[in-house]
Amino acid sequence: MNKNELAKFVGYWQKMGMMEQRMGYLYGYYSEDPNYPNGVRVNIEALYEPPQINDMNGFVELEDPNLYKVDQIASALGLEKVGHIFTKIDQDTFLNSHEIRRAATF
């Protein structure tokens, strides 16, 4: 995991009092996980935050004219979009129905 990128992502969220929720795409690659038979491990190398509107209740992803370029650069570096990350205030639930649908979409 690229700890510097993650620290920036979380640091900004904390600086805003955890009241402005954020999201980003995770880029990396898959490799064999030696700890499990036929195991697969995802290795995160980069985090990209697309344009978005953030507030206390979540975020709205905006049209991103650069996403195609980001994907091309990642591909040239041997990386692919492997997931996404987002912040949330409600720690009492793991994921709400909206977050589950969004995760399934990604």
Beta strands, then each sheet from edge to edge (+ up, - down):
strand 1: 23-33
strand 2: 39-48
strand 3: 52-55
strand 4: 58-61
strand 5: 80-86
sheet 1: 2+ 1- 5+
sheet 2: 3+ 4-
end
